[in-house]
Amino acid sequence: MFKDSNGVELQMGDSVQIIKDLKLKGSSSTLKRGVIVKNIRLTDKEGEIEGKVDKHGVIVLKTSFLKKV
């Protein structure tokens, strides 16, 4: 079961918001707090989701830094 930082269950296709500025590994760019990630996909690892972010492509995010919109 995948849950966001507030304990709300996440499902395939949900939209989530980033709650903390996150530095991207292997890049000098940062995802700012408040960015919306739409149409998420659940991964095999619990606590991680995949989502497409504008100008960054598909990235893997930890659910502890997200809240459901």
mmCIF file of the N, C-alpha and C atoms, coordinates in Angstrom:
data_MODEL
# 
_entry.id   MODEL 
# 
loop_
_atom_site.group_PDB 
_atom_site.id 
_atom_site.type_symbol 
_atom_site.label_atom_id 
_atom_site.label_alt_id 
_atom_site.label_comp_id 
_atom_site.label_asym_id 
_atom_site.label_entity_id 
_atom_site.label_seq_id 
_atom_site.pdbx_PDB_ins_code 
_atom_site.Cartn_x 
_atom_site.Cartn_y 
_atom_site.Cartn_z 
_atom_site.occupancy 
_atom_site.B_iso_or_equiv 
_atom_site.pdbx_formal_charge 
_atom_site.auth_seq_id 
_atom_site.auth_comp_id 
_atom_site.auth_asym_id 
_atom_site.auth_atom_id 
_atom_site.pdbx_PDB_model_num 
ATOM 1   N N  . MET A 1 1  ? 0.840  -1.179 0.000   1.00 0.00 ? 1  MET A N  1 
ATOM 2   C CA . MET A 1 1  ? 0.000  0.000  0.000   1.00 0.00 ? 1  MET A CA 1 
ATOM 3   C C  . MET A 1 1  ? 0.892  1.251  0.000   1.00 0.00 ? 1  MET A C  1 
ATOM 4   N N  . PHE A 1 2  ? 0.589  2.172  -0.896  1.00 0.00 ? 2  PHE A N  1 
ATOM 5   C CA . PHE A 1 2  ? 1.356  3.402  -1.032  1.00 0.00 ? 2  PHE A CA 1 
ATOM 6   C C  . PHE A 1 2  ? 0.601  4.541  -0.355  1.00 0.00 ? 2  PHE A C  1 
ATOM 7   N N  . LYS A 1 3  ? 1.294  5.277  0.536   1.00 0.00 ? 3  LYS A N  1 
ATOM 8   C CA . LYS A 1 3  ? 0.667  6.386  1.247   1.00 0.00 ? 3  LYS A CA 1 
ATOM 9   C C  . LYS A 1 3  ? 1.531  7.631  1.116   1.00 0.00 ? 3  LYS A C  1 
ATOM 10  N N  . ASP A 1 4  ? 0.868  8.795  1.051   1.00 0.00 ? 4  ASP A N  1 
ATOM 11  C CA . ASP A 1 4  ? 1.608  10.054 0.983   1.00 0.00 ? 4  ASP A CA 1 
ATOM 12  C C  . ASP A 1 4  ? 2.068  10.479 2.374   1.00 0.00 ? 4  ASP A C  1 
ATOM 13  N N  . SER A 1 5  ? 2.608  11.676 2.492   1.00 0.00 ? 5  SER A N  1 
ATOM 14  C CA . SER A 1 5  ? 3.143  12.149 3.778   1.00 0.00 ? 5  SER A CA 1 
ATOM 15  C C  . SER A 1 5  ? 2.062  12.320 4.837   1.00 0.00 ? 5  SER A C  1 
ATOM 16  N N  . ASN A 1 6  ? 0.804  12.460 4.429   1.00 0.00 ? 6  ASN A N  1 
ATOM 17  C CA . ASN A 1 6  ? -0.301 12.617 5.377   1.00 0.00 ? 6  ASN A CA 1 
ATOM 18  C C  . ASN A 1 6  ? -1.017 11.306 5.673   1.00 0.00 ? 6  ASN A C  1 
ATOM 19  N N  . GLY A 1 7  ? -0.560 10.206 5.087   1.00 0.00 ? 7  GLY A N  1 
ATOM 20  C CA . GLY A 1 7  ? -1.174 8.909  5.323   1.00 0.00 ? 7  GLY A CA 1 
ATOM 21  C C  . GLY A 1 7  ? -2.332 8.588  4.403   1.00 0.00 ? 7  GLY A C  1 
ATOM 22  N N  . VAL A 1 8  ? -2.555 9.404  3.372   1.00 0.00 ? 8  VAL A N  1 
ATOM 23  C CA . VAL A 1 8  ? -3.627 9.165  2.407   1.00 0.00 ? 8  VAL A CA 1 
ATOM 24  C C  . VAL A 1 8  ? -3.133 8.161  1.370   1.00 0.00 ? 8  VAL A C  1 
ATOM 25  N N  . GLU A 1 9  ? -3.966 7.180  1.056   1.00 0.00 ? 9  GLU A N  1 
ATOM 26  C CA . GLU A 1 9  ? -3.577 6.136  0.107   1.00 0.00 ? 9  GLU A CA 1 
ATOM 27  C C  . GLU A 1 9  ? -3.473 6.686  -1.312  1.00 0.00 ? 9  GLU A C  1 
ATOM 28  N N  . LEU A 1 10 ? -2.393 6.321  -2.005  1.00 0.00 ? 10 LEU A N  1 
ATOM 29  C CA . LEU A 1 10 ? -2.180 6.734  -3.393  1.00 0.00 ? 10 LEU A CA 1 
ATOM 30  C C  . LEU A 1 10 ? -2.524 5.592  -4.326  1.00 0.00 ? 10 LEU A C  1 
ATOM 31  N N  . GLN A 1 11 ? -3.098 5.941  -5.488  1.00 0.00 ? 11 GLN A N  1 
ATOM 32  C CA . GLN A 1 11 ? -3.451 4.943  -6.491  1.00 0.00 ? 11 GLN A CA 1 
ATOM 33  C C  . GLN A 1 11 ? -2.920 5.386  -7.843  1.00 0.00 ? 11 GLN A C  1 
ATOM 34  N N  . MET A 1 12 ? -2.855 4.437  -8.787  1.00 0.00 ? 12 MET A N  1 
ATOM 35  C CA . MET A 1 12 ? -2.419 4.717  -10.148 1.00 0.00 ? 12 MET A CA 1 
ATOM 36  C C  . MET A 1 12 ? -3.242 5.862  -10.735 1.00 0.00 ? 12 MET A C  1 
ATOM 37  N N  . GLY A 1 13 ? -2.578 6.832  -11.370 1.00 0.00 ? 13 GLY A N  1 
ATOM 38  C CA . GLY A 1 13 ? -3.280 7.914  -12.037 1.00 0.00 ? 13 GLY A CA 1 
ATOM 39  C C  . GLY A 1 13 ? -3.576 9.125  -11.171 1.00 0.00 ? 13 GLY A C  1 
ATOM 40  N N  . ASP A 1 14 ? -3.271 9.067  -9.874  1.00 0.00 ? 14 ASP A N  1 
ATOM 41  C CA . ASP A 1 14 ? -3.496 10.213 -8.984  1.00 0.00 ? 14 ASP A CA 1 
ATOM 42  C C  . ASP A 1 14 ? -2.541 11.363 -9.332  1.00 0.00 ? 14 ASP A C  1 
ATOM 43  N N  . SER A 1 15 ? -2.871 12.538 -8.856  1.00 0.00 ? 15 SER A N  1 
ATOM 44  C CA . SER A 1 15 ? -1.972 13.688 -8.933  1.00 0.00 ? 15 SER A CA 1 
ATOM 45  C C  . SER A 1 15 ? -1.470 13.980 -7.528  1.00 0.00 ? 15 SER A C  1 
ATOM 46  N N  . VAL A 1 16 ? -0.185 14.334 -7.430  1.00 0.00 ? 16 VAL A N  1 
ATOM 47  C CA . VAL A 1 16 ? 0.417  14.635 -6.142  1.00 0.00 ? 16 VAL A CA 1 
ATOM 48  C C  . VAL A 1 16 ? 1.188  15.945 -6.229  1.00 0.00 ? 16 VAL A C  1 
ATOM 49  N N  . GLN A 1 17 ? 1.416  16.556 -5.065  1.00 0.00 ? 17 GLN A N  1 
ATOM 50  C CA . GLN A 1 17 ? 2.158  17.804 -4.979  1.00 0.00 ? 17 GLN A CA 1 
ATOM 51  C C  . GLN A 1 17 ? 3.409  17.561 -4.140  1.00 0.00 ? 17 GLN A C  1 
ATOM 52  N N  . ILE A 1 18 ? 4.531  18.141 -4.574  1.00 0.00 ? 18 ILE A N  1 
ATOM 53  C CA . ILE A 1 18 ? 5.790  18.025 -3.832  1.00 0.00 ? 18 ILE A CA 1 
ATOM 54  C C  . ILE A 1 18 ? 5.748  19.001 -2.657  1.00 0.00 ? 18 ILE A C  1 
ATOM 55  N N  . ILE A 1 19 ? 6.092  18.525 -1.453  1.00 0.00 ? 19 ILE A N  1 
ATOM 56  C CA . ILE A 1 19 ? 5.972  19.359 -0.250  1.00 0.00 ? 19 ILE A CA 1 
ATOM 57  C C  . ILE A 1 19 ? 7.309  19.929 0.229   1.00 0.00 ? 19 ILE A C  1 
ATOM 58  N N  . LYS A 1 20 ? 8.401  19.606 -0.484  1.00 0.00 ? 20 LYS A N  1 
ATOM 59  C CA . LYS A 1 20 ? 9.730  20.063 -0.071  1.00 0.00 ? 20 LYS A CA 1 
ATOM 60  C C  . LYS A 1 20 ? 10.586 20.217 -1.321  1.00 0.00 ? 20 LYS A C  1 
ATOM 61  N N  . ASP A 1 21 ? 11.456 21.231 -1.367  1.00 0.00 ? 21 ASP A N  1 
ATOM 62  C CA . ASP A 1 21 ? 12.377 21.366 -2.493  1.00 0.00 ? 21 ASP A CA 1 
ATOM 63  C C  . ASP A 1 21 ? 13.263 20.128 -2.558  1.00 0.00 ? 21 ASP A C  1 
ATOM 64  N N  . LEU A 1 22 ? 13.353 19.529 -3.747  1.00 0.00 ? 22 LEU A N  1 
ATOM 65  C CA . LEU A 1 22 ? 14.123 18.299 -3.915  1.00 0.00 ? 22 LEU A CA 1 
ATOM 66  C C  . LEU A 1 22 ? 15.192 18.493 -4.986  1.00 0.00 ? 22 LEU A C  1 
ATOM 67  N N  . LYS A 1 23 ? 16.437 18.178 -4.649  1.00 0.00 ? 23 LYS A N  1 
ATOM 68  C CA . LYS A 1 23 ? 17.530 18.227 -5.617  1.00 0.00 ? 23 LYS A CA 1 
ATOM 69  C C  . LYS A 1 23 ? 17.525 16.923 -6.400  1.00 0.00 ? 23 LYS A C  1 
ATOM 70  N N  . LEU A 1 24 ? 17.614 17.026 -7.722  1.00 0.00 ? 24 LEU A N  1 
ATOM 71  C CA . LEU A 1 24 ? 17.606 15.833 -8.568  1.00 0.00 ? 24 LEU A CA 1 
ATOM 72  C C  . LEU A 1 24 ? 19.001 15.235 -8.647  1.00 0.00 ? 24 LEU A C  1 
ATOM 73  N N  . LYS A 1 25 ? 19.096 13.926 -8.451  1.00 0.00 ? 25 LYS A N  1 
ATOM 74  C CA . LYS A 1 25 ? 20.381 13.240 -8.551  1.00 0.00 ? 25 LYS A CA 1 
ATOM 75  C C  . LYS A 1 25 ? 20.886 13.314 -9.985  1.00 0.00 ? 25 LYS A C  1 
ATOM 76  N N  . GLY A 1 26 ? 22.175 13.563 -10.151 1.00 0.00 ? 26 GLY A N  1 
ATOM 77  C CA . GLY A 1 26 ? 22.777 13.588 -11.472 1.00 0.00 ? 26 GLY A CA 1 
ATOM 78  C C  . GLY A 1 26 ? 22.439 14.832 -12.264 1.00 0.00 ? 26 GLY A C  1 
ATOM 79  N N  . SER A 1 27 ? 21.902 15.835 -11.601 1.00 0.00 ? 27 SER A N  1 
ATOM 80  C CA . SER A 1 27 ? 21.513 17.069 -12.283 1.00 0.00 ? 27 SER A CA 1 
ATOM 81  C C  . SER A 1 27 ? 21.741 18.240 -11.338 1.00 0.00 ? 27 SER A C  1 
ATOM 82  N N  . SER A 1 28 ? 21.897 19.417 -11.913 1.00 0.00 ? 28 SER A N  1 
ATOM 83  C CA . SER A 1 28 ? 22.081 20.596 -11.073 1.00 0.00 ? 28 SER A CA 1 
ATOM 84  C C  . SER A 1 28 ? 20.757 21.287 -10.772 1.00 0.00 ? 28 SER A C  1 
ATOM 85  N N  . SER A 1 29 ? 19.656 20.734 -11.291 1.00 0.00 ? 29 SER A N  1 
ATOM 86  C CA . SER A 1 29 ? 18.354 21.377 -11.097 1.00 0.00 ? 29 SER A CA 1 
ATOM 87  C C  . SER A 1 29 ? 17.654 20.874 -9.834  1.00 0.00 ? 29 SER A C  1 
ATOM 88  N N  . THR A 1 30 ? 16.649 21.640 -9.408  1.00 0.00 ? 30 THR A N  1 
ATOM 89  C CA . THR A 1 30 ? 15.885 21.345 -8.204  1.00 0.00 ? 30 THR A CA 1 
ATOM 90  C C  . THR A 1 30 ? 14.403 21.398 -8.519  1.00 0.00 ? 30 THR A C  1 
ATOM 91  N N  . LEU A 1 31 ? 13.641 20.454 -7.959  1.00 0.00 ? 31 LEU A N  1 
ATOM 92  C CA . LEU A 1 31 ? 12.186 20.505 -8.054  1.00 0.00 ? 31 LEU A CA 1 
ATOM 93  C C  . LEU A 1 31 ? 11.690 21.335 -6.879  1.00 0.00 ? 31 LEU A C  1 
ATOM 94  N N  . LYS A 1 32 ? 10.966 22.380 -7.172  1.00 0.00 ? 32 LYS A N  1 
ATOM 95  C CA . LYS A 1 32 ? 10.497 23.297 -6.134  1.00 0.00 ? 32 LYS A CA 1 
ATOM 96  C C  . LYS A 1 32 ? 9.256  22.764 -5.440  1.00 0.00 ? 32 LYS A C  1 
ATOM 97  N N  . ARG A 1 33 ? 9.077  23.182 -4.199  1.00 0.00 ? 33 ARG A N  1 
ATOM 98  C CA . ARG A 1 33 ? 7.890  22.837 -3.426  1.00 0.00 ? 33 ARG A CA 1 
ATOM 99  C C  . ARG A 1 33 ? 6.663  23.365 -4.155  1.00 0.00 ? 33 ARG A C  1 
ATOM 100 N N  . GLY A 1 34 ? 5.610  22.552 -4.208  1.00 0.00 ? 34 GLY A N  1 
ATOM 101 C CA . GLY A 1 34 ? 4.370  22.972 -4.845  1.00 0.00 ? 34 GLY A CA 1 
ATOM 102 C C  . GLY A 1 34 ? 4.188  22.458 -6.263  1.00 0.00 ? 34 GLY A C  1 
ATOM 103 N N  . VAL A 1 35 ? 5.230  21.855 -6.848  1.00 0.00 ? 35 VAL A N  1 
ATOM 104 C CA . VAL A 1 35 ? 5.119  21.312 -8.202  1.00 0.00 ? 35 VAL A CA 1 
ATOM 105 C C  . VAL A 1 35 ? 4.129  20.146 -8.188  1.00 0.00 ? 35 VAL A C  1 
ATOM 106 N N  . ILE A 1 36 ? 3.233  20.113 -9.177  1.00 0.00 ? 36 ILE A N  1 
ATOM 107 C CA . ILE A 1 36 ? 2.236  19.051 -9.287  1.00 0.00 ? 36 ILE A CA 1 
ATOM 108 C C  . ILE A 1 36 ? 2.765  17.976 -10.237 1.00 0.00 ? 36 ILE A C  1 
ATOM 109 N N  . VAL A 1 37 ? 2.683  16.727 -9.793  1.00 0.00 ? 37 VAL A N  1 
ATOM 110 C CA . VAL A 1 37 ? 3.044  15.571 -10.625 1.00 0.00 ? 37 VAL A CA 1 
ATOM 111 C C  . VAL A 1 37 ? 1.740  14.848 -10.935 1.00 0.00 ? 37 VAL A C  1 
ATOM 112 N N  . LYS A 1 38 ? 1.379  14.792 -12.222 1.00 0.00 ? 38 LYS A N  1 
ATOM 113 C CA . LYS A 1 38 ? 0.097  14.204 -12.622 1.00 0.00 ? 38 LYS A CA 1 
ATOM 114 C C  . LYS A 1 38 ? 0.277  12.776 -13.105 1.00 0.00 ? 38 LYS A C  1 
ATOM 115 N N  . ASN A 1 39 ? -0.790 12.014 -12.980 1.00 0.00 ? 39 ASN A N  1 
ATOM 116 C CA . ASN A 1 39 ? -0.859 10.656 -13.538 1.00 0.00 ? 39 ASN A CA 1 
ATOM 117 C C  . ASN A 1 39 ? 0.307  9.780  -13.070 1.00 0.00 ? 39 ASN A C  1 
ATOM 118 N N  . ILE A 1 40 ? 0.422  9.588  -11.760 1.00 0.00 ? 40 ILE A N  1 
ATOM 119 C CA . ILE A 1 40 ? 1.538  8.817  -11.206 1.00 0.00 ? 40 ILE A CA 1 
ATOM 120 C C  . ILE A 1 40 ? 1.370  7.322  -11.493 1.00 0.00 ? 40 ILE A C  1 
ATOM 121 N N  . ARG A 1 41 ? 2.495  6.616  -11.448 1.00 0.00 ? 41 ARG A N  1 
ATOM 122 C CA . ARG A 1 41 ? 2.498  5.158  -11.562 1.00 0.00 ? 41 ARG A CA 1 
ATOM 123 C C  . ARG A 1 41 ? 3.165  4.583  -10.321 1.00 0.00 ? 41 ARG A C  1 
ATOM 124 N N  . LEU A 1 42 ? 2.610  3.512  -9.801  1.00 0.00 ? 42 LEU A N  1 
ATOM 125 C CA . LEU A 1 42 ? 3.178  2.849  -8.633  1.00 0.00 ? 42 LEU A CA 1 
ATOM 126 C C  . LEU A 1 42 ? 4.286  1.912  -9.094  1.00 0.00 ? 42 LEU A C  1 
ATOM 127 N N  . THR A 1 43 ? 5.368  1.838  -8.335  1.00 0.00 ? 43 THR A N  1 
ATOM 128 C CA . THR A 1 43 ? 6.507  0.984  -8.688  1.00 0.00 ? 43 THR A CA 1 
ATOM 129 C C  . THR A 1 43 ? 6.489  -0.297 -7.863  1.00 0.00 ? 43 THR A C  1 
ATOM 130 N N  . ASP A 1 44 ? 7.468  -1.155 -8.094  1.00 0.00 ? 44 ASP A N  1 
ATOM 131 C CA . ASP A 1 44 ? 7.588  -2.400 -7.329  1.00 0.00 ? 44 ASP A CA 1 
ATOM 132 C C  . ASP A 1 44 ? 8.029  -2.133 -5.890  1.00 0.00 ? 44 ASP A C  1 
ATOM 133 N N  . LYS A 1 45 ? 8.779  -1.049 -5.682  1.00 0.00 ? 45 LYS A N  1 
ATOM 134 C CA . LYS A 1 45 ? 9.259  -0.700 -4.344  1.00 0.00 ? 45 LYS A CA 1 
ATOM 135 C C  . LYS A 1 45 ? 8.210  0.130  -3.623  1.00 0.00 ? 45 LYS A C  1 
ATOM 136 N N  . GLU A 1 46 ? 7.810  -0.321 -2.444  1.00 0.00 ? 46 GLU A N  1 
ATOM 137 C CA . GLU A 1 46 ? 6.851  0.454  -1.666  1.00 0.00 ? 46 GLU A CA 1 
ATOM 138 C C  . GLU A 1 46 ? 7.516  1.745  -1.197  1.00 0.00 ? 46 GLU A C  1 
ATOM 139 N N  . GLY A 1 47 ? 6.794  2.844  -1.282  1.00 0.00 ? 47 GLY A N  1 
ATOM 140 C CA . GLY A 1 47 ? 7.339  4.129  -0.880  1.00 0.00 ? 47 GLY A CA 1 
ATOM 141 C C  . GLY A 1 47 ? 7.937  4.921  -2.016  1.00 0.00 ? 47 GLY A C  1 
ATOM 142 N N  . GLU A 1 48 ? 7.872  4.390  -3.247  1.00 0.00 ? 48 GLU A N  1 
ATOM 143 C CA . GLU A 1 48 ? 8.388  5.104  -4.414  1.00 0.00 ? 48 GLU A CA 1 
ATOM 144 C C  . GLU A 1 48 ? 7.359  5.068  -5.531  1.00 0.00 ? 48 GLU A C  1 
ATOM 145 N N  . ILE A 1 49 ? 7.196  6.214  -6.213  1.00 0.00 ? 49 ILE A N  1 
ATOM 146 C CA . ILE A 1 49 ? 6.292  6.289  -7.364  1.00 0.00 ? 49 ILE A CA 1 
ATOM 147 C C  . ILE A 1 49 ? 7.053  6.896  -8.540  1.00 0.00 ? 49 ILE A C  1 
ATOM 148 N N  . GLU A 1 50 ? 6.522  6.697  -9.746  1.00 0.00 ? 50 GLU A N  1 
ATOM 149 C CA . GLU A 1 50 ? 7.069  7.338  -10.930 1.00 0.00 ? 50 GLU A CA 1 
ATOM 150 C C  . GLU A 1 50 ? 6.075  8.373  -11.402 1.00 0.00 ? 50 GLU A C  1 
ATOM 151 N N  . GLY A 1 51 ? 6.582  9.487  -11.877 1.00 0.00 ? 51 GLY A N  1 
ATOM 152 C CA . GLY A 1 51 ? 5.710  10.517 -12.403 1.00 0.00 ? 51 GLY A CA 1 
ATOM 153 C C  . GLY A 1 51 ? 6.444  11.378 -13.400 1.00 0.00 ? 51 GLY A C  1 
ATOM 154 N N  . LYS A 1 52 ? 5.691  11.988 -14.309 1.00 0.00 ? 52 LYS A N  1 
ATOM 155 C CA . LYS A 1 52 ? 6.282  12.852 -15.327 1.00 0.00 ? 52 LYS A CA 1 
ATOM 156 C C  . LYS A 1 52 ? 6.206  14.295 -14.852 1.00 0.00 ? 52 LYS A C  1 
ATOM 157 N N  . VAL A 1 53 ? 7.356  14.966 -14.880 1.00 0.00 ? 53 VAL A N  1 
ATOM 158 C CA . VAL A 1 53 ? 7.449  16.357 -14.465 1.00 0.00 ? 53 VAL A CA 1 
ATOM 159 C C  . VAL A 1 53 ? 7.895  17.168 -15.673 1.00 0.00 ? 53 VAL A C  1 
ATOM 160 N N  . ASP A 1 54 ? 7.229  18.305 -15.915 1.00 0.00 ? 54 ASP A N  1 
ATOM 161 C CA . ASP A 1 54 ? 7.585  19.164 -17.044 1.00 0.00 ? 54 ASP A CA 1 
ATOM 162 C C  . ASP A 1 54 ? 9.062  19.508 -17.024 1.00 0.00 ? 54 ASP A C  1 
ATOM 163 N N  . LYS A 1 55 ? 9.706  19.440 -18.178 1.00 0.00 ? 55 LYS A N  1 
ATOM 164 C CA . LYS A 1 55 ? 11.120 19.788 -18.396 1.00 0.00 ? 55 LYS A CA 1 
ATOM 165 C C  . LYS A 1 55 ? 12.107 18.817 -17.754 1.00 0.00 ? 55 LYS A C  1 
ATOM 166 N N  . HIS A 1 56 ? 11.621 17.793 -17.039 1.00 0.00 ? 56 HIS A N  1 
ATOM 167 C CA . HIS A 1 56 ? 12.524 16.833 -16.394 1.00 0.00 ? 56 HIS A CA 1 
ATOM 168 C C  . HIS A 1 56 ? 12.255 15.404 -16.833 1.00 0.00 ? 56 HIS A C  1 
ATOM 169 N N  . GLY A 1 57 ? 11.134 15.148 -17.478 1.00 0.00 ? 57 GLY A N  1 
ATOM 170 C CA . GLY A 1 57 ? 10.787 13.801 -17.910 1.00 0.00 ? 57 GLY A CA 1 
ATOM 171 C C  . GLY A 1 57 ? 10.248 12.966 -16.765 1.00 0.00 ? 57 GLY A C  1 
ATOM 172 N N  . VAL A 1 58 ? 10.372 11.653 -16.894 1.00 0.00 ? 58 VAL A N  1 
ATOM 173 C CA . VAL A 1 58 ? 9.865  10.733 -15.880 1.00 0.00 ? 58 VAL A CA 1 
ATOM 174 C C  . VAL A 1 58 ? 10.908 10.586 -14.773 1.00 0.00 ? 58 VAL A C  1 
ATOM 175 N N  . ILE A 1 59 ? 10.470 10.780 -13.516 1.00 0.00 ? 59 ILE A N  1 
ATOM 176 C CA . ILE A 1 59 ? 11.374 10.654 -12.386 1.00 0.00 ? 59 ILE A CA 1 
ATOM 177 C C  . ILE A 1 59 ? 10.726 9.784  -11.309 1.00 0.00 ? 59 ILE A C  1 
ATOM 178 N N  . VAL A 1 60 ? 11.555 9.226  -10.445 1.00 0.00 ? 60 VAL A N  1 
ATOM 179 C CA . VAL A 1 60 ? 11.084 8.419  -9.312  1.00 0.00 ? 60 VAL A CA 1 
ATOM 180 C C  . VAL A 1 60 ? 11.125 9.300  -8.075  1.00 0.00 ? 60 VAL A C  1 
ATOM 181 N N  . LEU A 1 61 ? 10.022 9.309  -7.321  1.00 0.00 ? 61 LEU A N  1 
ATOM 182 C CA . LEU A 1 61 ? 9.925  10.139 -6.125  1.00 0.00 ? 61 LEU A CA 1 
ATOM 183 C C  . LEU A 1 61 ? 9.532  9.297  -4.922  1.00 0.00 ? 61 LEU A C  1 
ATOM 184 N N  . LYS A 1 62 ? 10.033 9.655  -3.754  1.00 0.00 ? 62 LYS A N  1 
ATOM 185 C CA . LYS A 1 62 ? 9.626  8.996  -2.508  1.00 0.00 ? 62 LYS A CA 1 
ATOM 186 C C  . LYS A 1 62 ? 8.308  9.599  -2.051  1.00 0.00 ? 62 LYS A C  1 
ATOM 187 N N  . THR A 1 63 ? 7.399  8.745  -1.606  1.00 0.00 ? 63 THR A N  1 
ATOM 188 C CA . THR A 1 63 ? 6.067  9.211  -1.210  1.00 0.00 ? 63 THR A CA 1 
ATOM 189 C C  . THR A 1 63 ? 6.097  10.070 0.053   1.00 0.00 ? 63 THR A C  1 
ATOM 190 N N  . SER A 1 64 ? 7.170  10.015 0.825   1.00 0.00 ? 64 SER A N  1 
ATOM 191 C CA . SER A 1 64 ? 7.254  10.822 2.050   1.00 0.00 ? 64 SER A CA 1 
ATOM 192 C C  . SER A 1 64 ? 7.400  12.312 1.746   1.00 0.00 ? 64 SER A C  1 
ATOM 193 N N  . PHE A 1 65 ? 7.700  12.682 0.494   1.00 0.00 ? 65 PHE A N  1 
ATOM 194 C CA . PHE A 1 65 ? 7.829  14.082 0.089   1.00 0.00 ? 65 PHE A CA 1 
ATOM 195 C C  . PHE A 1 65 ? 6.642  14.554 -0.737  1.00 0.00 ? 65 PHE A C  1 
ATOM 196 N N  . LEU A 1 66 ? 5.549  13.801 -0.719  1.00 0.00 ? 66 LEU A N  1 
ATOM 197 C CA . LEU A 1 66 ? 4.394  14.102 -1.565  1.00 0.00 ? 66 LEU A CA 1 
ATOM 198 C C  . LEU A 1 66 ? 3.114  14.188 -0.774  1.00 0.00 ? 66 LEU A C  1 
ATOM 199 N N  . LYS A 1 67 ? 2.149  14.946 -1.309  1.00 0.00 ? 67 LYS A N  1 
ATOM 200 C CA . LYS A 1 67 ? 0.793  14.908 -0.746  1.00 0.00 ? 67 LYS A CA 1 
ATOM 201 C C  . LYS A 1 67 ? -0.189 14.843 -1.911  1.00 0.00 ? 67 LYS A C  1 
ATOM 202 N N  . LYS A 1 68 ? -1.251 14.083 -1.702  1.00 0.00 ? 68 LYS A N  1 
ATOM 203 C CA . LYS A 1 68 ? -2.259 13.893 -2.743  1.00 0.00 ? 68 LYS A CA 1 
ATOM 204 C C  . LYS A 1 68 ? -3.032 15.184 -2.951  1.00 0.00 ? 68 LYS A C  1 
ATOM 205 N N  . VAL A 1 69 ? -3.303 15.482 -4.230  1.00 0.00 ? 69 VAL A N  1 
ATOM 206 C CA . VAL A 1 69 ? -4.055 16.704 -4.570  1.00 0.00 ? 69 VAL A CA 1 
ATOM 207 C C  . VAL A 1 69 ? -5.495 16.339 -4.824  1.00 0.00 ? 69 VAL A C  1 
# 
